[in-house]
Amino acid sequence: MDVEAIVAAKDFTSDSRLFWEGLGLPISDKQRTESVVAFEKNFRDQISTNGIPDYRDVKYTFKQRQQLHDNFVVLTLDCLWPDGSTVEMKLPALKVGSEWKAVLAPGYDHL
């Protein structure tokens, strides 16, 4: 798998903004820039340490699409893992330009 393609599918700027908004704290432009860099570094470190998750054998069905804003949706999926366990995941996605990107939003799952 291509790590750079996985990183490109993420939106660390939105992850950072949502994180700080979720805390309700003011943030300077410098802090915002530094947190975007930190979010990407943490993501890359996680992939380096744990490897790239392999979801090829996971079977899923879309259960619900909740449109919270024109550019923000939460997808609910029922997932069946190869070991027989199941989980319902709520995955937030933000439209950035013409693309939908998975984002970290407080209270939701993430890949």
Protein Blocks (a to p, Z undefined) as FASTA:
>chain_A
ZZklmmmmpcfklmmmmmmmmnopacdfklmmmmmmmmmmmmmmmmmmnopadfklpccd
dfbdcdfbfkbccdddddddfkopacddddddddehjbccddddehiacZZ
